[in-house]
Amino acid sequence: MKRRALLAATLLAAPALAQASPKLVVIGGGFGGATAARALHRAGLAVTLVEPAAEYIACPFSNAVIAGLRDMDSQRFGLDGLRREGIALARQAATAVDAAARRVTLADGTALAYDRLVMAPGIDLRFDALPGYDAAAAETMPHAWKAGAQTLLLRRQLEAMEDGGLVVVAVPANPYRCPPGPYERASLIAHYLKTRKPRSKLLVLDAKDVFSKQKLFEQGWAALYPGLLEYVPLSGGGKLTEVDAKAGVLVTEFGEHRAAVANVIPPQRAGRIAEAAGVTDRSGWCPVDPVSFESRLQPGIHLIGDAIIAGAMPKSAFAANAQARVCAEAVLALLRGEAPATPKLINTCYSLLAPDYGISVAGVYQPADGLLTDVPGAGGTSPLEAPASQRRAEAGYAEDWFRTVTADAFG
């Protein structure tokens, strides 16, 4: 809180903006967009936040909802607090961005002019990437990678499954939102099975051999879920190649698996409005300048959060929050006719393997060679050899982390 107050005071005391009453528009009301809108508004600027939803449903901790450890209402965050602060809310979807004219078009035809645009478009799922898996198949084999109805669908399927059933979690290749998220999900589903349906099994099919916090997860699985959770990496035939949702069959290069409950996390890309704005490259993601977060493809547009190509910095809620604050500072500098300061950014991520078993990773990043790179010697993970008391403490820290980042974004 002291840092935010100091930032606001510093910005307000800075030299006058080169342009009188600049028009600022932010697209996306998640962790990145809401934080950016608040930071710009607190610097004394008029901001319009474009977000069609009345509330944001947070993905962090949604795995606990799936496992029956948390209520969905605790994931809901209204945007009215931003309105009360004085931020204008446009409750419409952005359908087009004209970068040359610097104009955003909304679903009802309204046009919003801007001098600087900040986009936090999040991710969309690539339903064209896996044979047999489309939006209809997701109603049978939920992805639950956008928190909300899919989260509750997967929870209901687990609750309805007979004891002794096979649950399969299929994990895509990088990049995707929240690198350790699938493994936290597998852990908490395993906890649910262990405590509620102990004759059941969990199979994790992975399209890669290496993943975030891998040694910590594998150590925890061996201690908590021996004989219950089986992990199959890419080299062992874990890459999913096809699904038959009606039959409940998942096909890999090495064979087929028939699941009672299947959670298929498909490949992803930047949210569609990013492509409409012309800020995605052939990868489907958004290249940005790592100092200002300005698009490398369209001037005057800044991008933050899961949609961007951020080098070593992962796609996470905390990363989006950190990028939003740095991006806001860069926008203000550019409006003053100044060069943005070279930033250092921090990301912290907690994962739960059980209600009383938490692990974490932290990283520090700086611009180098056109990307965000790790700061040597900074950051790190929870120790492998840690007592149960430390794992319990980190589970508590995870709750504190969630309260802090959601308060900073949504008030």
URJOBEL-V691805 format. One record per backbone hydrogen bond with DSSP energy under -1.0 kcal/mol. CO is the residue of the C=O (numbers start at 0). NH is the residue of the N-H. Records with the same first field share a line. If there is no record, write none. Layout:
CO: NH  NH
//
This chain:
0: 4
1: 5
2: 6
3: 7
4: 8
5: 9
6: 10
7: 11
8: 12
22: 114  115
23: 47
24: 117
25: 49
26: 119
29: 33
30: 34
31: 35
32: 36
33: 37
34: 38
35: 39
36: 40
37: 41
39: 44
40: 43
46: 87
47: 25
48: 89
49: 27
53: 78
55: 76
58: 61
61: 65
62: 66
63: 68
64: 67
70: 73
71: 74
72: 75
74: 57
76: 55
78: 82
79: 83
80: 84
81: 86
82: 85
87: 48
89: 50  91
92: 106
95: 104
97: 101  102
101: 113
102: 97
103: 111
104: 94  95
105: 108
109: 105
111: 103
115: 24
116: 301
117: 26
118: 303
121: 270
123: 268
124: 126
125: 128
129: 132
130: 242
133: 137
135: 138
136: 139  140
147: 151
148: 152
149: 153
150: 154
151: 155
152: 156
153: 157
154: 158
155: 159
156: 160
161: 164
164: 200
165: 259  260
166: 202
167: 262
168: 204
169: 264
170: 206
177: 180
179: 183
180: 184
181: 185
182: 186
183: 187
184: 188
185: 189
186: 190
187: 191
188: 192
189: 193
190: 194
191: 195
192: 196
196: 199
200: 166
201: 229
202: 168
203: 231
204: 170
207: 233
210: 213
212: 216
213: 217
214: 218
215: 219
216: 220
217: 221
218: 222
219: 223
220: 224
224: 227  228
227: 201
229: 203
231: 205
232: 237
233: 236
241: 250
243: 247  248
247: 258
248: 243
249: 256
250: 240  241
254: 251
256: 249
260: 167
262: 169
266: 125
268: 123
270: 273
271: 275
272: 276
273: 278
274: 277
280: 283
283: 269
284: 280
285: 308
286: 295
288: 292
292: 302
293: 288
297: 300
299: 116
300: 294
301: 118
304: 307
306: 285
309: 312
314: 177
315: 319
316: 320
317: 321
318: 322
319: 323
320: 324
321: 325
322: 326
323: 327
324: 328
325: 329
326: 330
327: 331
328: 332
329: 333
330: 334
331: 335
332: 337
333: 336
334: 17
344: 364
346: 362
348: 360
350: 358
353: 356
356: 352  353
358: 350
359: 381
360: 348
361: 379
362: 346
363: 374
364: 344
365: 372
367: 370
370: 367
371: 311
372: 365
374: 377
379: 361
383: 385
386: 390
387: 391
388: 392
389: 393
390: 357  394
391: 395
392: 396
393: 397
394: 398
395: 399
396: 400
397: 401
398: 402
399: 403
400: 404
401: 405
402: 406
403: 407
404: 408
405: 409
406: 410
//
